[in-house]
Amino acid sequence: MGEAAEGEQKLVGSDRVLAVLAELARHPDGIGLEEMARAVASPKPTVHRALAALRRAGFAAQNGHGRYLLGDEFLRMAFAHHEARPDHVRVTPILRALCDRYGETVHYAVLDGTSVVYRSKLDPPSGAIRLTSVVGGRNPAHCTGVGKVLLAHALPDEDAVRAWVGDRELERPTERSITTVEELHAELVRVREQGYAVDDQENEPGVNCVAVAAYLTSPTVPSGAISVSALAYRTPLGKLVADLPAIRAIVSGEDPL
């Protein structure tokens, strides 16, 4: 086998297979071979081999229309792993109590670089308007309540904030989003002083939230942050802030007043 063929085989056996798997996750209704090849910028025969390998492992499947989907074995493994995570097991009763009390969406998230990743989410009962966030989804840390709580612990001064931002421009999902190092530093100082963070329609228009740190695995270092998120017209931010003592009590495992 020539050098070029060996390089292609290595790519198919690792990076390209992972790229195909990640692309499958973006298409719950399935994706065709040609569309997949365009999405991962690879020849169809190479993509077909990657899909065949994933199908043999049960990580991909093909429906009656010839479109490829995530396989049941991959979903089984992902859900089993998620359900067994210590933070998920511990946070679920907390999220349930908050969701029942406020009738709003609640999240548990962790910091990952410049983003927050949602590890758990609980929606209010069916019939209520639900938010678009998903478990495993990401949002910019600087314009979410959970992100600000975690950044306040991770970035203790302006130099740390400046290093975290670096030479990139801070994303601006809405007109209310923080866009400068100075603004972010001032906001994190406030978060540390008051012990909570808010998202006042900074990540998504019409949606606000209040967030506090969650100490699920350590008494001093937050494992993540928990937020109560709501449509602003239905549950104003002021109402959530006014009820912070109850939110903190629930998160710490106490009975709210």
C-alpha positions in Angstrom: 0.0 0.0 0.0 1.4 3.4 -1.0 2.1 6.3 1.4 -1.0 8.3 0.2 -3.3 5.3 0.7 -1.9 4.7 4.2 -2.6 8.3 5.1 -6.2 8.0 3.9 -6.7 4.8 5.8 -5.5 6.4 9.1 -7.8 9.3 8.5 -10.8 7.0 7.8 -10.0 5.0 10.9 -10.0 7.9 13.3 -10.7 11.6 12.5 -13.0 11.0 9.6 -15.1 8.4 11.4 -15.5 10.8 14.3 -16.5 13.6 12.0 -19.1 11.4 10.4 -20.4 10.4 13.8 -20.7 14.0 14.9 -22.5 15.0 11.8 -25.0 12.2 12.3 -25.9 13.7 15.6 -26.9 16.9 13.9 -29.5 15.1 11.7 -32.2 13.4 13.9 -34.3 12.8 10.7 -31.3 11.2 8.9 -28.8 12.3 6.3 -28.0 10.9 2.8 -24.6 9.7 1.7 -24.1 12.6 -0.7 -25.2 15.2 1.8 -22.9 13.6 4.4 -19.9 13.7 2.0 -20.5 17.4 1.4 -20.8 18.1 5.1 -17.5 16.5 6.0 -15.8 17.5 2.8 -14.8 13.9 1.9 -15.2 11.6 -1.1 -18.3 9.4 -1.0 -16.4 6.1 -1.0 -14.4 7.2 2.1 -17.6 8.4 3.9 -19.3 5.1 3.0 -16.5 3.2 4.6 -16.7 5.3 7.7 -20.5 4.7 7.9 -20.0 1.0 7.4 -17.7 0.9 10.3 -20.1 2.8 12.5 -23.0 0.5 11.4 -20.9 -2.6 12.4 -20.4 -1.1 15.8 -24.1 -0.2 16.2 -23.3 3.5 16.3 -25.1 4.2 13.0 -28.2 2.8 11.3 -29.9 3.2 7.9 -33.6 3.7 7.6 -36.0 2.5 4.9 -35.3 5.6 2.8 -31.5 5.0 2.7 -30.8 7.8 5.1 -28.3 7.4 8.0 -29.1 7.9 11.7 -27.3 7.5 15.0 -27.6 3.9 16.0 -29.4 2.5 19.0 -26.1 1.2 20.6 -24.6 4.7 20.5 -27.7 6.2 22.1 -27.8 3.4 24.7 -24.2 4.0 25.7 -24.7 7.8 25.8 -27.8 7.7 27.9 -26.4 5.1 30.3 -23.2 7.2 30.8 -25.2 10.3 31.3 -27.6 8.8 33.8 -24.7 7.3 35.8 -22.7 10.5 36.2 -22.4 11.5 39.9 -23.3 15.1 39.2 -26.4 14.1 37.2 -27.6 11.7 39.9 -27.1 14.4 42.6 -28.5 17.3 40.7 -31.7 15.7 39.4 -33.7 16.0 42.6 -32.6 19.7 42.9 -33.8 20.4 39.4 -37.1 18.7 40.0 -37.7 20.7 43.1 -36.9 24.0 41.3 -39.0 23.1 38.3 -42.0 22.2 40.4 -41.7 25.4 42.5 -41.4 27.8 39.5 -42.9 26.0 36.6 -40.0 27.0 34.5 -37.0 25.4 32.8 -34.0 24.6 35.0 -30.4 23.8 33.9 -27.3 22.4 35.3 -24.2 23.4 33.4 -20.4 23.2 33.5 -17.7 25.5 32.1 -15.7 24.3 29.1 -13.3 26.8 27.8 -15.3 29.8 26.5 -18.6 28.0 26.6 -21.0 26.4 29.1 -22.2 22.9 28.4 -25.6 21.9 29.7 -25.3 18.6 31.6 -28.9 18.3 32.7 -32.1 20.1 31.9 -35.7 19.8 33.2 -38.7 21.4 31.5 -42.0 22.4 33.1 -45.0 20.1 32.5 -46.2 19.7 28.9 -48.4 22.6 27.7 -46.0 25.3 28.8 -43.7 27.0 26.3 -40.3 25.4 26.5 -36.8 26.8 25.9 -34.6 25.5 23.0 -31.6 24.5 25.1 -30.6 20.8 25.0 -28.4 18.5 27.1 -25.0 18.6 25.6 -25.7 22.0 24.0 -23.4 25.0 24.4 -23.8 28.7 24.9 -21.2 31.5 25.3 -20.2 31.6 29.0 -20.0 35.4 29.2 -23.7 36.0 28.4 -25.4 33.2 30.4 -26.2 33.2 34.1 -24.5 29.8 34.7 -21.5 30.9 32.7 -21.0 34.1 34.8 -21.3 32.2 38.1 -18.5 29.8 37.0 -16.4 32.5 35.4 -16.6 34.5 38.7 -14.9 31.6 40.4 -12.4 30.9 37.6 -11.3 34.5 36.8 -10.5 36.3 40.0 -9.2 39.6 38.6 -9.2 41.7 35.4 -5.9 40.2 34.3 -7.4 36.7 34.3 -10.5 38.0 32.4 -8.2 39.6 29.8 -6.2 36.4 29.4 -9.4 34.4 29.0 -10.8 36.7 26.4 -7.5 36.9 24.6 -7.6 38.4 21.1 -11.1 37.2 20.2 -14.2 39.3 20.0 -16.9 38.3 22.6 -20.0 37.0 20.9 -23.0 39.3 21.0 -26.2 37.1 20.8 -28.4 40.1 21.8 -28.1 43.9 22.2 -27.8 43.3 26.0 -24.8 41.0 25.7 -21.4 42.0 27.4 -18.8 42.7 24.7 -15.7 44.1 26.5 -13.2 42.9 29.0 -14.0 45.8 31.3 -17.7 45.1 31.3 -17.1 41.4 31.9 -14.7 42.1 34.8 -17.2 44.5 36.4 -20.0 41.9 36.0 -17.9 39.1 37.6 -17.1 41.4 40.6 -20.8 41.9 41.1 -21.5 38.2 40.9 -18.9 37.5 43.5 -20.3 40.2 45.8 -23.9 39.1 45.5 -23.4 35.4 45.2 -25.5 34.9 42.1 -25.7 35.8 38.5 -28.4 36.9 36.1 -29.0 36.7 32.4 -31.2 39.6 31.5 -32.1 38.6 27.9 -28.3 38.6 27.2 -28.2 35.2 25.4 -31.7 35.0 23.9 -34.3 37.8 23.5 -37.2 37.4 25.8 -35.5 34.9 28.1 -34.0 35.7 31.5 -32.5 33.6 34.3 -30.9 33.6 37.7 -28.1 31.2 38.5 -26.1 30.0 41.5 -23.1 27.8 42.0 -23.6 24.1 42.7 -21.2 22.3 45.0 -22.0 18.7 44.2 -18.6 17.1 44.6 -16.6 19.7 46.7 -17.5 22.1 49.5 -15.3 24.8 48.1 -15.0 24.4 44.3 -18.3 24.5 42.3 -18.9 21.4 40.2 -21.2 23.5 38.0 -24.0 26.0 38.2 -27.8 25.8 38.3 -30.2 28.2 36.8 -33.9 28.9 36.7 -34.7 30.2 33.2 -37.9 31.8 32.1 -39.7 33.8 29.5 -39.4 37.3 30.7 -43.1 38.2 30.1 -44.2 35.2 32.2 -41.7 35.3 35.0 -39.9 38.6 35.3 -36.3 38.6 36.4 -37.1 40.6 39.5 -39.4 37.8 40.7 -36.6 35.2 40.4 -34.1 37.5 42.2 -36.6 38.2 45.0 -36.9 34.4 45.6 -33.2 33.8 45.7 -33.3 32.6 49.4 -35.6 29.7 48.3 -33.5 28.9 45.3 -30.3 28.8 47.4 -32.0 26.6 50.0 -33.2 24.1 47.3 -29.8 24.0 45.7 -28.1 23.3 49.0 -30.5 20.5 49.9 -32.5 22.4 52.4 -36.3 23.0 52.6 -37.2 26.4 51.1 -39.1 28.9 53.3 
